[in-house]
Amino acid sequence: MHVVGAGLAGLSAALRLAAAGRRVAAWEAAGHAGGRCRSFFDARLGRQIDNGNHLVLSGNRSVRDYLSLAGAPGALTPAPEAAFPFADLESGARYTVRLNRGPVPWWIALPSRRVPGTGLRDYLGALALLRAGPESTVAEAVRGRGPLWRGFWEPLTLAAINTTPERASAQLLARVLVETFGKGADASRPMFAPHGLGPALVEPALARLSALGVEVGFNRTLRAIAREGGRATRLAFSDGDEALGPADRVVLALPPSRLKPILPELDLPNDACAILNAHFVVDDPGLATAAPLTGVLGATTQWIFVRGDVVSLTVSAADALGLVEADREALTARLWAETRAALGLRATDHTAARIIIEKRATFDQSPQAVAKRAKARTSLENLFLAGDATDTDLPATIEGAIRSGETAAALAG
Ligand SMILES: Cc1cc2nc3c(=O)[nH]c(=O)nc-3n(C[C@H](O)[C@H](O)[C@H](O)COP(=O)(O)OP(=O)(O)OC[C@H]3O[C@@H](n4cnc5c(N)ncnc54)[C@H](O)[C@@H]3O)c2cc1C
């Protein structure tokens, strides 16, 4: 059994297969695992940081199962409640959306728990989203453009789908609601990685794989697959080939832009949707009591994560918002000013700053692109696909990537 690509989808597939007693060989083009979800030491900041903030919710069942399989069920720490503090930099308002436990969402009836300026009827927009067809965008499915749009639907769509609501698939957002917010607070608590994404999600999986006898072969790029009689017969890597025996099966866990040269017959979604993260090292005692996660409205900044003295903020759909080509110095100054205002920091400046733009953070999650997602089964009987852009019904997220690995492993194993 070969697994190619050691992002979360590949690690998930490899773990499932190895835990089921299969002999697995795993291959990865980079010198490290984790793909788009990784930690590294940044010399300018003098800190280990993540390539980007990742929001995971307690209802992400595949993440939970994956961590249990990796022997690290407690690697992510849930927030004590499903509470989402917001700072509106335009109006100066601050409020916290606080879900209740259980499937009956009585929090929407309480002004103290819901978005200010909204009424019970506004939340019925969720029903329209649940009924939306495959061709609808979030903006088409949800009608109102009042405070609930600005204070809930828009930030939720950007965070979950990395696509503006005018483009984002309504059905993808509906899946997120069904699996998390729709189940109440227990499925909607943000999960934090206290030491970063690598230590929480990647290192435990590598350690478990190693214990199961699987060592990932790094710096091996798959270039092509030879086929014969409806089967894959040989994997051509940058440094040599792996012949496939009659019982060998292969899981390719690669993003569309990397899969396309290998399987050119596939019509895949474009995966060039960017996410911008800015990381600031800040010396301010106020950080000790700051919320670990704050939503920001009326600003370029969308979400702020605080971990120790590192404040990291996220701007999803950064290409659609015109930030990829923006002047970095001016952008850093603007994002820092917003961060100070949102968190009420006293520090007038940061100690160090780093902006990271992941140009290929996710695929374009419009209804048209969603329709092009590849299935896990291919036309070759021993070749299976995984990855967040495959047809999982979920957005391109950690949960989606891990679930795609489960599906591919179930088919291949
Ligand atoms: C900045 C940023 C913020 C994000 N925020 C969130 C969030 O808040 N919540 C959330 O759930 N998700 C978020 N995501 C998305 C999440 O990171 C991805 O959905 C997930 O990591 C994708 O995993 P994957 O295994 O499908 O793909 P990848 O992580 O891309 O893994 C593919 C692997 O295959 C390797 N590879 C590529 N080509 C070859 C080849 N030819 N041969 C061998 N190996 C190859 C790559 O090096 C890579 O390691 C974010 C992503 C980014 C970049």
The ligand as an ORCA input file, in Angstrom:
! r2SCAN-3c Opt
* xyz 0 1
  C      -3.216     29.723      5.955
  C      -4.225     28.612      6.040
  C      -5.270     28.713      6.950
  C      -6.211     27.696      7.035
  N      -7.204     27.790      7.966
  C      -7.963     26.712      8.218
  C      -8.863     26.718      9.312
  O      -9.014     27.722     10.017
  N      -9.556     25.576      9.574
  C      -9.413     24.457      8.817
  O     -10.003     23.428      9.164
  N      -8.604     24.449      7.728
  C      -7.879     25.545      7.418
  N      -7.021     25.530      6.359
  C      -7.084     24.403      5.391
  C      -6.301     23.184      5.842
  O      -4.995     23.538      6.186
  C      -6.275     22.215      4.669
  O      -7.604     21.912      4.285
  C      -5.572     20.893      4.976
  O      -4.365     21.092      5.657
  C      -5.328     20.178      3.637
  O      -4.676     18.945      3.856
  P      -4.386     17.972      2.621
  O      -3.657     16.817      3.183
  O      -5.617     17.752      1.870
  O      -3.438     18.801      1.640
  P      -1.954     19.358      1.856
  O      -1.799     19.862      3.241
  O      -1.696     20.298      0.743
  O      -1.035     18.068      1.716
  C      -0.572     17.595      0.479
  C       0.849     17.087      0.682
  O       1.274     16.473     -0.535
  C       2.607     16.875     -0.791
  N       2.812     16.784     -2.249
  C       2.354     17.629     -3.202
  N       2.689     17.176     -4.419
  C       3.369     16.012     -4.237
  C       3.945     15.067     -5.125
  N       3.894     15.237     -6.453
  N       4.584     14.001     -4.587
  C       4.624     13.812     -3.243
  N       4.066     14.674     -2.362
  C       3.443     15.757     -2.849
  C       2.677     18.299     -0.267
  O       4.019     18.683     -0.017
  C       1.827     18.200      0.988
  O       2.594     17.845      2.122
  C      -6.110     26.554      6.185
  C      -5.060     26.477      5.273
  C      -4.131     27.479      5.186
  C      -3.003     27.359      4.200
*
